[in-house]
Each structure stands twice: as C-alpha cells, then as structure tokens.
Amino acid sequence: MTTSTTSATTFRALFGALIVVASFGLALAKLPPPPPMDDAAKAAAEQKKAKDATAAEAAKQIQARAEDRVAEKGRWFRPAYPEQLDFHDARER
C-alpha cells in the first residue's frame, strides 16, 4: 500500500465516523426531555441510591480483606536467592 492509499483510507474512516457521530447527536437532540419526577419516583431513586451505596461499601470491604490476605501471604515469602531482596545493591556490585 502506498502512503496516499493509506491516508485516503484513513480519511474515509474518519469521515464515516464523523457522519455516525453527527447523526447520533442529531437524533439525540430531537428526543423530548424526560418528564419531571413525582414524589414516588424520587423516593424510589433515593432508595436505589442508598442500596447502591451499601453495595459499594460491602464490595470495598471485601476488596480490603482480599488485599490484606495477599499482603499477609507476601509477608512470609522468602526469595530463593538473597540477590532478589535488594536488586539495587546487586547493580552497584
């Protein structure tokens, strides 16, 4: 492939992507705005928000426990060769 063929192909791909993005933006702009939320919808949104926050906190605690387990196992790891402990000192030798 020559340079002109490659650049023409790239230009066509970028132009096609631009057309797709512009079409999507135009279609999105024509949609009506969402209706305002009533009290029941607001309460449901608040409950969902609280439930999601609780789930995120539980996931964070599980992640922390897993990291603690890995760190504890790593604390007892002993390398086979002492050079593996201080690789900075090995470079200086």
PDB file as gemmi writes it, atoms N, CA and C in Angstrom:
CRYST1    1.000    1.000    1.000  90.00  90.00  90.00 P 1                      
ATOM      1  N   MET A   1       0.830  -1.176   0.000  1.00  0.00           N  
ATOM      2  CA  MET A   1       0.000   0.000   0.000  1.00  0.00           C  
ATOM      3  C   MET A   1       0.879   1.245   0.000  1.00  0.00           C  
ATOM      4  N   THR A   2       0.478   2.192  -0.750  1.00  0.00           N  
ATOM      5  CA  THR A   2       1.241   3.431  -0.783  1.00  0.00           C  
ATOM      6  C   THR A   2       0.736   4.374   0.291  1.00  0.00           C  
ATOM      7  N   THR A   3       1.489   5.425   0.489  1.00  0.00           N  
ATOM      8  CA  THR A   3       1.125   6.393   1.517  1.00  0.00           C  
ATOM      9  C   THR A   3      -0.185   7.101   1.180  1.00  0.00           C  
ATOM     10  N   SER A   4      -0.397   7.405  -0.097  1.00  0.00           N  
ATOM     11  CA  SER A   4      -1.623   8.105  -0.477  1.00  0.00           C  
ATOM     12  C   SER A   4      -2.847   7.212  -0.298  1.00  0.00           C  
ATOM     13  N   THR A   5      -2.695   5.908  -0.572  1.00  0.00           N  
ATOM     14  CA  THR A   5      -3.805   4.983  -0.390  1.00  0.00           C  
ATOM     15  C   THR A   5      -4.141   4.835   1.092  1.00  0.00           C  
ATOM     16  N   THR A   6      -3.112   4.755   1.915  1.00  0.00           N  
ATOM     17  CA  THR A   6      -3.312   4.622   3.354  1.00  0.00           C  
ATOM     18  C   THR A   6      -3.979   5.870   3.929  1.00  0.00           C  
ATOM     19  N   SER A   7      -3.520   7.037   3.507  1.00  0.00           N  
ATOM     20  CA  SER A   7      -4.115   8.262   4.041  1.00  0.00           C  
ATOM     21  C   SER A   7      -5.542   8.440   3.536  1.00  0.00           C  
ATOM     22  N   ALA A   8      -5.823   7.996   2.312  1.00  0.00           N  
ATOM     23  CA  ALA A   8      -7.190   8.091   1.796  1.00  0.00           C  
ATOM     24  C   ALA A   8      -8.120   7.168   2.573  1.00  0.00           C  
ATOM     25  N   THR A   9      -7.637   5.976   2.897  1.00  0.00           N  
ATOM     26  CA  THR A   9      -8.430   5.037   3.677  1.00  0.00           C  
ATOM     27  C   THR A   9      -8.690   5.595   5.076  1.00  0.00           C  
ATOM     28  N   THR A  10      -7.681   6.180   5.668  1.00  0.00           N  
ATOM     29  CA  THR A  10      -7.831   6.773   6.988  1.00  0.00           C  
ATOM     30  C   THR A  10      -8.829   7.922   6.953  1.00  0.00           C  
ATOM     31  N   PHE A  11      -8.743   8.763   5.912  1.00  0.00           N  
ATOM     32  CA  PHE A  11      -9.667   9.878   5.783  1.00  0.00           C  
ATOM     33  C   PHE A  11     -11.096   9.382   5.631  1.00  0.00           C  
ATOM     34  N   ARG A  12     -11.304   8.334   4.840  1.00  0.00           N  
ATOM     35  CA  ARG A  12     -12.654   7.793   4.660  1.00  0.00           C  
ATOM     36  C   ARG A  12     -13.191   7.236   5.970  1.00  0.00           C  
ATOM     37  N   ALA A  13     -12.337   6.560   6.737  1.00  0.00           N  
ATOM     38  CA  ALA A  13     -12.775   6.010   8.021  1.00  0.00           C  
ATOM     39  C   ALA A  13     -13.146   7.129   8.986  1.00  0.00           C  
ATOM     40  N   LEU A  14     -12.321   8.161   9.059  1.00  0.00           N  
ATOM     41  CA  LEU A  14     -12.623   9.285   9.944  1.00  0.00           C  
ATOM     42  C   LEU A  14     -13.883  10.024   9.508  1.00  0.00           C  
ATOM     43  N   PHE A  15     -14.062  10.189   8.208  1.00  0.00           N  
ATOM     44  CA  PHE A  15     -15.253  10.854   7.699  1.00  0.00           C  
ATOM     45  C   PHE A  15     -16.505  10.042   8.023  1.00  0.00           C  
ATOM     46  N   GLY A  16     -16.413   8.728   7.877  1.00  0.00           N  
ATOM     47  CA  GLY A  16     -17.539   7.861   8.228  1.00  0.00           C  
ATOM     48  C   GLY A  16     -17.872   7.939   9.701  1.00  0.00           C  
ATOM     49  N   ALA A  17     -16.844   7.956  10.552  1.00  0.00           N  
ATOM     50  CA  ALA A  17     -17.073   8.068  11.990  1.00  0.00           C  
ATOM     51  C   ALA A  17     -17.712   9.421  12.332  1.00  0.00           C  
ATOM     52  N   LEU A  18     -17.285  10.470  11.658  1.00  0.00           N  
ATOM     53  CA  LEU A  18     -17.860  11.789  11.880  1.00  0.00           C  
ATOM     54  C   LEU A  18     -19.340  11.818  11.498  1.00  0.00           C  
ATOM     55  N   ILE A  19     -19.688  11.177  10.394  1.00  0.00           N  
ATOM     56  CA  ILE A  19     -21.087  11.116   9.963  1.00  0.00           C  
ATOM     57  C   ILE A  19     -21.935  10.369  11.003  1.00  0.00           C  
ATOM     58  N   VAL A  20     -21.404   9.259  11.535  1.00  0.00           N  
ATOM     59  CA  VAL A  20     -22.138   8.482  12.541  1.00  0.00           C  
ATOM     60  C   VAL A  20     -22.355   9.312  13.805  1.00  0.00           C  
ATOM     61  N   VAL A  21     -21.314   9.980  14.272  1.00  0.00           N  
ATOM     62  CA  VAL A  21     -21.424  10.792  15.488  1.00  0.00           C  
ATOM     63  C   VAL A  21     -22.397  11.944  15.282  1.00  0.00           C  
ATOM     64  N   ALA A  22     -22.329  12.588  14.129  1.00  0.00           N  
ATOM     65  CA  ALA A  22     -23.244  13.701  13.852  1.00  0.00           C  
ATOM     66  C   ALA A  22     -24.691  13.212  13.780  1.00  0.00           C  
ATOM     67  N   SER A  23     -24.913  12.054  13.171  1.00  0.00           N  
ATOM     68  CA  SER A  23     -26.273  11.508  13.081  1.00  0.00           C  
ATOM     69  C   SER A  23     -26.815  11.170  14.468  1.00  0.00           C  
ATOM     70  N   PHE A  24     -25.967  10.597  15.307  1.00  0.00           N  
ATOM     71  CA  PHE A  24     -26.386  10.254  16.661  1.00  0.00           C  
ATOM     72  C   PHE A  24     -26.728  11.520  17.443  1.00  0.00           C  
ATOM     73  N   GLY A  25     -25.897  12.555  17.312  1.00  0.00           N  
ATOM     74  CA  GLY A  25     -26.164  13.808  18.007  1.00  0.00           C  
ATOM     75  C   GLY A  25     -27.461  14.451  17.549  1.00  0.00           C  
ATOM     76  N   LEU A  26     -27.718  14.390  16.269  1.00  0.00           N  
ATOM     77  CA  LEU A  26     -28.946  14.950  15.736  1.00  0.00           C  
ATOM     78  C   LEU A  26     -30.164  14.179  16.242  1.00  0.00           C  
ATOM     79  N   ALA A  27     -30.070  12.854  16.250  1.00  0.00           N  
ATOM     80  CA  ALA A  27     -31.190  12.038  16.730  1.00  0.00           C  
ATOM     81  C   ALA A  27     -31.431  12.277  18.217  1.00  0.00           C  
ATOM     82  N   LEU A  28     -30.360  12.421  18.975  1.00  0.00           N  
ATOM     83  CA  LEU A  28     -30.485  12.668  20.407  1.00  0.00           C  
ATOM     84  C   LEU A  28     -31.085  14.040  20.681  1.00  0.00           C  
ATOM     85  N   ALA A  29     -30.758  15.006  19.864  1.00  0.00           N  
ATOM     86  CA  ALA A  29     -31.273  16.356  20.056  1.00  0.00           C  
ATOM     87  C   ALA A  29     -32.778  16.431  19.793  1.00  0.00           C  
ATOM     88  N   LYS A  30     -33.294  15.519  18.996  1.00  0.00           N  
ATOM     89  CA  LYS A  30     -34.723  15.550  18.666  1.00  0.00           C  
ATOM     90  C   LYS A  30     -35.589  14.879  19.729  1.00  0.00           C  
ATOM     91  N   LEU A  31     -34.976  14.162  20.671  1.00  0.00           N  
ATOM     92  CA  LEU A  31     -35.760  13.492  21.709  1.00  0.00           C  
ATOM     93  C   LEU A  31     -36.357  14.520  22.668  1.00  0.00           C  
ATOM     94  N   PRO A  32     -37.550  14.259  23.149  1.00  0.00           N  
ATOM     95  CA  PRO A  32     -38.135  15.189  24.124  1.00  0.00           C  
ATOM     96  C   PRO A  32     -37.438  15.034  25.483  1.00  0.00           C  
ATOM     97  N   PRO A  33     -37.464  16.065  26.300  1.00  0.00           N  
ATOM     98  CA  PRO A  33     -36.833  15.950  27.622  1.00  0.00           C  
ATOM     99  C   PRO A  33     -37.621  14.979  28.496  1.00  0.00           C  
ATOM    100  N   PRO A  34     -36.949  14.345  29.451  1.00  0.00           N  
ATOM    101  CA  PRO A  34     -37.673  13.415  30.328  1.00  0.00           C  
ATOM    102  C   PRO A  34     -38.684  14.159  31.189  1.00  0.00           C  
ATOM    103  N   PRO A  35     -39.781  13.505  31.526  1.00  0.00           N  
ATOM    104  CA  PRO A  35     -40.789  14.171  32.366  1.00  0.00           C  
ATOM    105  C   PRO A  35     -40.244  14.375  33.780  1.00  0.00           C  
ATOM    106  N   PRO A  36     -40.725  15.380  34.485  1.00  0.00           N  
ATOM    107  CA  PRO A  36     -40.248  15.597  35.853  1.00  0.00           C  
ATOM    108  C   PRO A  36     -40.658  14.427  36.752  1.00  0.00           C  
ATOM    109  N   MET A  37     -39.831  14.180  37.760  1.00  0.00           N  
ATOM    110  CA  MET A  37     -40.091  13.049  38.652  1.00  0.00           C  
ATOM    111  C   MET A  37     -41.145  13.435  39.683  1.00  0.00           C  
ATOM    112  N   ASP A  38     -42.051  12.490  39.945  1.00  0.00           N  
ATOM    113  CA  ASP A  38     -43.023  12.723  41.011  1.00  0.00           C  
ATOM    114  C   ASP A  38     -42.433  12.237  42.329  1.00  0.00           C  
ATOM    115  N   ASP A  39     -43.190  12.360  43.404  1.00  0.00           N  
ATOM    116  CA  ASP A  39     -42.668  12.010  44.729  1.00  0.00           C  
ATOM    117  C   ASP A  39     -42.319  10.529  44.835  1.00  0.00           C  
ATOM    118  N   ALA A  40     -43.109   9.670  44.232  1.00  0.00           N  
ATOM    119  CA  ALA A  40     -42.838   8.229  44.302  1.00  0.00           C  
ATOM    120  C   ALA A  40     -41.546   7.896  43.566  1.00  0.00           C  
ATOM    121  N   ALA A  41     -41.311   8.522  42.416  1.00  0.00           N  
ATOM    122  CA  ALA A  41     -40.089   8.268  41.656  1.00  0.00           C  
ATOM    123  C   ALA A  41     -38.866   8.788  42.407  1.00  0.00           C  
ATOM    124  N   LYS A  42     -39.029   9.952  43.069  1.00  0.00           N  
ATOM    125  CA  LYS A  42     -37.923  10.492  43.851  1.00  0.00           C  
ATOM    126  C   LYS A  42     -37.575   9.567  45.013  1.00  0.00           C  
ATOM    127  N   ALA A  43     -38.598   9.035  45.679  1.00  0.00           N  
ATOM    128  CA  ALA A  43     -38.360   8.120  46.798  1.00  0.00           C  
ATOM    129  C   ALA A  43     -37.690   6.843  46.312  1.00  0.00           C  
ATOM    130  N   ALA A  44     -38.121   6.336  45.161  1.00  0.00           N  
ATOM    131  CA  ALA A  44     -37.511   5.131  44.607  1.00  0.00           C  
ATOM    132  C   ALA A  44     -36.051   5.389  44.231  1.00  0.00           C  
ATOM    133  N   ALA A  45     -35.768   6.572  43.697  1.00  0.00           N  
ATOM    134  CA  ALA A  45     -34.393   6.915  43.337  1.00  0.00           C  
ATOM    135  C   ALA A  45     -33.513   7.013  44.575  1.00  0.00           C  
ATOM    136  N   GLU A  46     -34.040   7.589  45.642  1.00  0.00           N  
ATOM    137  CA  GLU A  46     -33.285   7.679  46.894  1.00  0.00           C  
ATOM    138  C   GLU A  46     -33.002   6.295  47.479  1.00  0.00           C  
ATOM    139  N   GLN A  47     -34.001   5.398  47.433  1.00  0.00           N  
ATOM    140  CA  GLN A  47     -33.798   4.031  47.927  1.00  0.00           C  
ATOM    141  C   GLN A  47     -32.740   3.318  47.103  1.00  0.00           C  
ATOM    142  N   LYS A  48     -32.785   3.489  45.790  1.00  0.00           N  
ATOM    143  CA  LYS A  48     -31.796   2.848  44.919  1.00  0.00           C  
ATOM    144  C   LYS A  48     -30.405   3.398  45.207  1.00  0.00           C  
ATOM    145  N   LYS A  49     -30.325   4.713  45.431  1.00  0.00           N  
ATOM    146  CA  LYS A  49     -29.049   5.336  45.740  1.00  0.00           C  
ATOM    147  C   LYS A  49     -28.478   4.779  47.045  1.00  0.00           C  
ATOM    148  N   ALA A  50     -29.320   4.640  48.056  1.00  0.00           N  
ATOM    149  CA  ALA A  50     -28.874   4.093  49.343  1.00  0.00           C  
ATOM    150  C   ALA A  50     -28.450   2.631  49.196  1.00  0.00           C  
ATOM    151  N   LYS A  51     -29.217   1.872  48.431  1.00  0.00           N  
ATOM    152  CA  LYS A  51     -28.891   0.459  48.219  1.00  0.00           C  
ATOM    153  C   LYS A  51     -27.562   0.318  47.473  1.00  0.00           C  
ATOM    154  N   ASP A  52     -27.339   1.159  46.462  1.00  0.00           N  
ATOM    155  CA  ASP A  52     -26.087   1.125  45.718  1.00  0.00           C  
ATOM    156  C   ASP A  52     -24.905   1.516  46.597  1.00  0.00           C  
ATOM    157  N   ALA A  53     -25.099   2.485  47.478  1.00  0.00           N  
ATOM    158  CA  ALA A  53     -24.026   2.899  48.380  1.00  0.00           C  
ATOM    159  C   ALA A  53     -23.671   1.767  49.344  1.00  0.00           C  
ATOM    160  N   THR A  54     -24.688   1.066  49.845  1.00  0.00           N  
ATOM    161  CA  THR A  54     -24.441  -0.062  50.738  1.00  0.00           C  
ATOM    162  C   THR A  54     -23.687  -1.177  50.010  1.00  0.00           C  
ATOM    163  N   ALA A  55     -24.082  -1.455  48.782  1.00  0.00           N  
ATOM    164  CA  ALA A  55     -23.408  -2.493  47.992  1.00  0.00           C  
ATOM    165  C   ALA A  55     -21.966  -2.101  47.692  1.00  0.00           C  
ATOM    166  N   ALA A  56     -21.732  -0.825  47.401  1.00  0.00           N  
ATOM    167  CA  ALA A  56     -20.378  -0.362  47.122  1.00  0.00           C  
ATOM    168  C   ALA A  56     -19.501  -0.477  48.370  1.00  0.00           C  
ATOM    169  N   GLU A  57     -20.059  -0.153  49.533  1.00  0.00           N  
ATOM    170  CA  GLU A  57     -19.296  -0.266  50.779  1.00  0.00           C  
ATOM    171  C   GLU A  57     -18.949  -1.725  51.068  1.00  0.00           C  
ATOM    172  N   ALA A  58     -19.902  -2.636  50.834  1.00  0.00           N  
ATOM    173  CA  ALA A  58     -19.637  -4.064  51.045  1.00  0.00           C  
ATOM    174  C   ALA A  58     -18.557  -4.550  50.092  1.00  0.00           C  
ATOM    175  N   ALA A  59     -18.602  -4.118  48.848  1.00  0.00           N  
ATOM    176  CA  ALA A  59     -17.577  -4.516  47.881  1.00  0.00           C  
ATOM    177  C   ALA A  59     -16.214  -3.972  48.281  1.00  0.00           C  
ATOM    178  N   LYS A  60     -16.191  -2.751  48.818  1.00  0.00           N  
ATOM    179  CA  LYS A  60     -14.929  -2.157  49.260  1.00  0.00           C  
ATOM    180  C   LYS A  60     -14.336  -2.950  50.421  1.00  0.00           C  
ATOM    181  N   GLN A  61     -15.187  -3.402  51.351  1.00  0.00           N  
ATOM    182  CA  GLN A  61     -14.704  -4.188  52.489  1.00  0.00           C  
ATOM    183  C   GLN A  61     -14.188  -5.547  52.034  1.00  0.00           C  
ATOM    184  N   ILE A  62     -14.866  -6.181  51.093  1.00  0.00           N  
ATOM    185  CA  ILE A  62     -14.405  -7.465  50.565  1.00  0.00           C  
ATOM    186  C   ILE A  62     -13.055  -7.296  49.884  1.00  0.00           C  
ATOM    187  N   GLN A  63     -12.902  -6.224  49.107  1.00  0.00           N  
ATOM    188  CA  GLN A  63     -11.638  -5.954  48.429  1.00  0.00           C  
ATOM    189  C   GLN A  63     -10.517  -5.731  49.444  1.00  0.00           C  
ATOM    190  N   ALA A  64     -10.804  -5.009  50.516  1.00  0.00           N  
ATOM    191  CA  ALA A  64      -9.794  -4.737  51.536  1.00  0.00           C  
ATOM    192  C   ALA A  64      -9.359  -6.024  52.232  1.00  0.00           C  
ATOM    193  N   ARG A  65     -10.332  -6.900  52.526  1.00  0.00           N  
ATOM    194  CA  ARG A  65      -9.974  -8.181  53.162  1.00  0.00           C  
ATOM    195  C   ARG A  65      -9.112  -9.025  52.231  1.00  0.00           C  
ATOM    196  N   ALA A  66      -9.438  -9.046  50.947  1.00  0.00           N  
ATOM    197  CA  ALA A  66      -8.646  -9.814  49.987  1.00  0.00           C  
ATOM    198  C   ALA A  66      -7.229  -9.256  49.890  1.00  0.00           C  
ATOM    199  N   GLU A  67      -7.093  -7.932  49.872  1.00  0.00           N  
ATOM    200  CA  GLU A  67      -5.763  -7.323  49.824  1.00  0.00           C  
ATOM    201  C   GLU A  67      -4.972  -7.632  51.086  1.00  0.00           C  
ATOM    202  N   ASP A  68      -5.646  -7.654  52.236  1.00  0.00           N  
ATOM    203  CA  ASP A  68      -4.966  -7.990  53.480  1.00  0.00           C  
ATOM    204  C   ASP A  68      -4.458  -9.430  53.459  1.00  0.00           C  
ATOM    205  N   ARG A  69      -5.274 -10.344  52.923  1.00  0.00           N  
ATOM    206  CA  ARG A  69      -4.835 -11.742  52.832  1.00  0.00           C  
ATOM    207  C   ARG A  69      -3.605 -11.872  51.940  1.00  0.00           C  
ATOM    208  N   VAL A  70      -3.610 -11.196  50.807  1.00  0.00           N  
ATOM    209  CA  VAL A  70      -2.474 -11.264  49.889  1.00  0.00           C  
ATOM    210  C   VAL A  70      -1.237 -10.652  50.535  1.00  0.00           C  
ATOM    211  N   ALA A  71      -1.407  -9.552  51.234  1.00  0.00           N  
ATOM    212  CA  ALA A  71      -0.274  -8.914  51.896  1.00  0.00           C  
ATOM    213  C   ALA A  71       0.286  -9.813  52.991  1.00  0.00           C  
ATOM    214  N   GLU A  72      -0.581 -10.506  53.710  1.00  0.00           N  
ATOM    215  CA  GLU A  72      -0.117 -11.409  54.765  1.00  0.00           C  
ATOM    216  C   GLU A  72       0.668 -12.573  54.177  1.00  0.00           C  
ATOM    217  N   LYS A  73       0.207 -13.112  53.071  1.00  0.00           N  
ATOM    218  CA  LYS A  73       0.948 -14.205  52.419  1.00  0.00           C  
ATOM    219  C   LYS A  73       2.275 -13.699  51.880  1.00  0.00           C  
ATOM    220  N   GLY A  74       2.288 -12.493  51.354  1.00  0.00           N  
ATOM    221  CA  GLY A  74       3.516 -11.931  50.809  1.00  0.00           C  
ATOM    222  C   GLY A  74       4.535 -11.632  51.884  1.00  0.00           C  
ATOM    223  N   ARG A  75       4.074 -11.395  53.091  1.00  0.00           N  
ATOM    224  CA  ARG A  75       4.986 -11.104  54.183  1.00  0.00           C  
ATOM    225  C   ARG A  75       5.856 -12.319  54.506  1.00  0.00           C  
ATOM    226  N   TRP A  76       5.341 -13.516  54.270  1.00  0.00           N  
ATOM    227  CA  TRP A  76       6.071 -14.729  54.603  1.00  0.00           C  
ATOM    228  C   TRP A  76       6.852 -15.282  53.429  1.00  0.00           C  
ATOM    229  N   PHE A  77       6.827 -14.607  52.297  1.00  0.00           N  
ATOM    230  CA  PHE A  77       7.578 -15.055  51.133  1.00  0.00           C  
ATOM    231  C   PHE A  77       9.056 -14.795  51.338  1.00  0.00           C  
ATOM    232  N   ARG A  78       9.848 -15.810  51.115  1.00  0.00           N  
ATOM    233  CA  ARG A  78      11.297 -15.666  51.186  1.00  0.00           C  
ATOM    234  C   ARG A  78      11.873 -16.039  49.831  1.00  0.00           C  
ATOM    235  N   PRO A  79      12.631 -15.146  49.200  1.00  0.00           N  
ATOM    236  CA  PRO A  79      13.200 -15.463  47.896  1.00  0.00           C  
ATOM    237  C   PRO A  79      14.274 -16.533  48.001  1.00  0.00           C  
ATOM    238  N   ALA A  80      14.487 -17.243  46.917  1.00  0.00           N  
ATOM    239  CA  ALA A  80      15.463 -18.329  46.912  1.00  0.00           C  
ATOM    240  C   ALA A  80      16.884 -17.793  46.999  1.00  0.00           C  
ATOM    241  N   TYR A  81      17.125 -16.622  46.443  1.00  0.00           N  
ATOM    242  CA  TYR A  81      18.463 -16.056  46.425  1.00  0.00           C  
ATOM    243  C   TYR A  81      18.450 -14.698  47.111  1.00  0.00           C  
ATOM    244  N   PRO A  82      19.465 -14.410  47.920  1.00  0.00           N  
ATOM    245  CA  PRO A  82      19.495 -13.121  48.611  1.00  0.00           C  
ATOM    246  C   PRO A  82      19.559 -11.933  47.652  1.00  0.00           C  
ATOM    247  N   GLU A  83      20.076 -12.149  46.442  1.00  0.00           N  
ATOM    248  CA  GLU A  83      20.166 -11.051  45.470  1.00  0.00           C  
ATOM    249  C   GLU A  83      18.780 -10.538  45.093  1.00  0.00           C  
ATOM    250  N   GLN A  84      17.775 -11.382  45.249  1.00  0.00           N  
ATOM    251  CA  GLN A  84      16.427 -10.980  44.889  1.00  0.00           C  
ATOM    252  C   GLN A  84      15.852  -9.974  45.890  1.00  0.00           C  
ATOM    253  N   LEU A  85      16.425  -9.907  47.063  1.00  0.00           N  
ATOM    254  CA  LEU A  85      15.932  -8.980  48.063  1.00  0.00           C  
ATOM    255  C   LEU A  85      16.251  -7.532  47.697  1.00  0.00           C  
ATOM    256  N   ASP A  86      17.513  -7.277  47.386  1.00  0.00           N  
ATOM    257  CA  ASP A  86      17.951  -5.913  47.093  1.00  0.00           C  
ATOM    258  C   ASP A  86      18.556  -5.874  45.703  1.00  0.00           C  
ATOM    259  N   PHE A  87      17.732  -5.711  44.702  1.00  0.00           N  
ATOM    260  CA  PHE A  87      18.265  -5.684  43.345  1.00  0.00           C  
ATOM    261  C   PHE A  87      19.013  -4.383  43.074  1.00  0.00           C  
ATOM    262  N   HIS A  88      18.776  -3.351  43.873  1.00  0.00           N  
ATOM    263  CA  HIS A  88      19.513  -2.113  43.684  1.00  0.00           C  
ATOM    264  C   HIS A  88      20.980  -2.312  44.088  1.00  0.00           C  
ATOM    265  N   ASP A  89      21.207  -3.047  45.180  1.00  0.00           N  
ATOM    266  CA  ASP A  89      22.571  -3.313  45.614  1.00  0.00           C  
ATOM    267  C   ASP A  89      23.290  -4.198  44.615  1.00  0.00           C  
ATOM    268  N   ALA A  90      22.585  -5.107  43.976  1.00  0.00           N  
ATOM    269  CA  ALA A  90      23.217  -6.022  43.022  1.00  0.00           C  
ATOM    270  C   ALA A  90      23.742  -5.242  41.804  1.00  0.00           C  
ATOM    271  N   ARG A  91      23.058  -4.176  41.424  1.00  0.00           N  
ATOM    272  CA  ARG A  91      23.534  -3.385  40.283  1.00  0.00           C  
ATOM    273  C   ARG A  91      24.818  -2.652  40.614  1.00  0.00           C  
ATOM    274  N   GLU A  92      24.969  -2.261  41.851  1.00  0.00           N  
ATOM    275  CA  GLU A  92      26.145  -1.489  42.240  1.00  0.00           C  
ATOM    276  C   GLU A  92      27.384  -2.360  42.324  1.00  0.00           C  
ATOM    277  N   ARG A  93      27.227  -3.655  42.515  1.00  0.00           N  
ATOM    278  CA  ARG A  93      28.388  -4.550  42.657  1.00  0.00           C  
ATOM    279  C   ARG A  93      29.097  -4.764  41.365  1.00  0.00           C  
TER     280      ARG A  93                                                      
END                                                                             
